[in-house]
Amino acid sequence: MSSRKPAVGVAPFADRLLAWYDVHGRNHLPWQTPRSAYRVWLSEVMLQQTQVATVIPYFERFVARFPDFRSLADADIDEVLALWAGLGYYARGRNLHAAAKQVVSLHRGEMPNDLEAVQALPGVGRSTAAAILAQAFGARHAILDGNVKRVLARHAAVGGWPGTPKVAEQLWAISERLLPTTRLADYTQAIMDLGATLCTARAPACARCPVAADCIAYRDDRVSAFPAPKPAKARPYRRATLLLVENAHGAILIERRPPTGIWGGLWSLPVAAEGESADELLRQRHGIRVEPLDTLPAFRHAFTHFELELTPLVCALIDNDEVPAEVHERPEQRWLTIGPRSDAALAGIGLPAPVLGFLSRRYALNATHDTSTPDPCPAPSTASSSGSKPKASRVRQSPATLASASTSKSRNRPGPNGSRTRPG
């Protein structure tokens, strides 16, 4: 770890950074005006693994609907997740709701100003807690999000991947040592801004950096060597079947996803893993029997840690007199009728972006969510990463199915428009 002092005639790190921030920093973000503990907390959770430009519209919708901890705590989780849908890392949305409830029940609806108490909130780790307290209360706490790790690793030439405990410990010590005694809220935003706008992962603008004068990596022309990348690991490729079940009235079956795993807590079409029987899954989970009608072209969705190929399978519900009618409606199951104006209703449910995109294409709706927005693997990060650039999520047709249409012919079963299946 470097313990060196600035070169003679060079102002302290924090002074140079704050002077740059006053001119070039992001001083007018929505959560800064007005700046409150609730708004700072909300933005920091949203900014975990997600860039500022993506977060801003989500943040504005959230505070318009949930202006404080109490309104969020009192909300139905479905409404919270519906507003979150498309932002990715869905565990953050569930943790957001749980944390609001905890603030109301344990802290009378006010964010505590103690680091340990804030870190005890669901979805809040050490760096996020420090960022909240520094920006909301001006508390003197160091942060270490992805941007800050990159800045400090280069400035002090700290080798190794920051994800290892040894390297992280070095970076935490440097981050704490560089803290100023005043303007902690501005300094916290400034060092995140520096990493997001100048000290970027690729093509950093070192010539314009306010702390380049004593940056070891810049001096030694080794900026690209820091921080060391995460050891390479092949991203797994998975396949699954997306089950589009229609009943005699043309309504489709959706189910609530388990609280953990992909799209945790959201509503979705049922998904059968590779090798899993769709008929058996629906019989055990929903007490229904289906008849497969049509296999549609597959499409892929990229998560942070794996890539998933989804093959939609259109199925018709088989009426079964032996199954009581009430088994067809359960708390974790809904039947939705899709019509020409269903796009807003679907968006309000809280469907994963790729599922909403598929339904919008299938039923020729106007999609209200961009299916290219981040939807990474839902394991939440506990580091504050304001302005960090996520690994983009995307939906695209599988090369194996781009040139093919449906792989099986639809059978002629009655529906509201005379056909069980609709054009894809």
FENURJO-V296544 format. One record per residue. NEAR is the number of other C-alpha atoms within 10 Angstrom. Layout:
near->NEAR
near->NEAR
This chain:
near->14
near->13
near->9
near->8
near->11
near->14
near->10
near->6
near->6
near->13
near->14
near->14
near->18
near->21
near->15
near->15
near->21
near->22
near->14
near->17
near->20
near->12
near->9
near->13
near->19
near->16
near->15
near->9
near->12
near->16
near->20
near->16
near->10
near->11
near->14
near->17
near->22
near->20
near->22
near->21
near->23
near->20
near->24
near->26
near->28
near->27
near->27
near->28
near->26
near->27
near->19
near->20
near->11
near->18
near->19
near->17
near->11
near->18
near->22
near->15
near->13
near->18
near->17
near->10
near->15
near->17
near->14
near->19
near->24
near->17
near->15
near->23
near->22
near->13
near->15
near->10
near->19
near->18
near->15
near->23
near->28
near->19
near->21
near->24
near->28
near->28
near->24
near->27
near->28
near->28
near->24
near->25
near->27
near->22
near->17
near->26
near->20
near->17
near->21
near->27
near->22
near->19
near->20
near->18
near->13
near->13
near->13
near->13
near->18
near->16
near->23
near->15
near->16
near->12
near->19
near->13
near->14
near->22
near->18
near->14
near->19
near->18
near->22
near->26
near->19
near->20
near->21
near->29
near->29
near->26
near->31
near->33
near->25
near->25
near->24
near->21
near->15
near->18
near->20
near->20
near->22
near->27
near->27
near->27
near->25
near->22
near->24
near->28
near->27
near->26
near->27
near->24
near->28
near->24
near->23
near->21
near->22
near->25
near->16
near->17
near->18
near->22
near->15
near->10
near->10
near->11
near->18
near->18
near->14
near->18
near->25
near->17
near->14
near->22
near->19
near->14
near->11
near->13
near->18
near->18
near->11
near->12
near->16
near->24
near->20
near->19
near->24
near->25
near->20
near->24
near->24
near->27
near->24
near->25
near->25
near->24
near->18
near->18
near->26
near->18
near->18
near->9
near->10
near->16
near->12
near->16
near->11
near->11
near->18
near->20
near->23
near->19
near->17
near->17
near->22
near->18
near->20
near->19
near->12
near->9
near->10
near->12
near->23
near->14
near->15
near->23
near->22
near->16
near->12
near->11
near->7
near->6
near->7
near->7
near->12
near->9
near->12
near->13
near->16
near->17
near->22
near->24
near->25
near->23
near->24
near->23
near->20
near->15
near->14
near->22
near->18
near->21
near->22
near->19
near->20
near->20
near->20
near->13
near->13
near->13
near->14
near->20
near->27
near->23
near->22
near->26
near->25
near->25
near->23
near->21
near->21
near->20
near->15
near->13
near->9
near->12
near->12
near->22
near->16
near->15
near->17
near->18
near->13
near->10
near->12
near->17
near->16
near->18
near->21
near->20
near->15
near->19
near->20
near->20
near->21
near->20
near->21
near->24
near->20
near->20
near->21
near->23
near->22
near->18
near->15
near->14
near->19
near->16
near->21
near->27
near->21
near->20
near->20
near->22
near->24
near->23
near->17
near->13
near->13
near->12
near->7
near->6
near->12
near->9
near->11
near->7
near->11
near->14
near->13
near->11
near->7
near->13
near->20
near->17
near->18
near->17
near->13
near->17
near->13
near->9
near->11
near->17
near->20
near->12
near->12
near->20
near->19
near->17
near->19
near->25
near->29
near->27
near->29
near->26
near->17
near->26
near->20
near->19
near->21
near->20
near->14
near->14
near->16
near->16
near->20
near->15
near->19
near->15
near->19
near->15
near->21
near->17
near->20
near->25
near->29
near->28
near->21
near->20
near->17
near->19
near->19
near->21
near->24
near->31
near->31
near->28
near->26
near->24
near->20
near->18
near->16
near->14
near->21
near->19
near->23
near->15
near->15
near->16
near->12
near->10
near->15
near->12
near->9
near->11
near->12
near->14
near->11
near->11
near->9
near->17
near->14
near->11
near->12
near->14
near->17
near->10
near->10
near->10
near->14
near->22
near->22
near->13
near->8
near->14
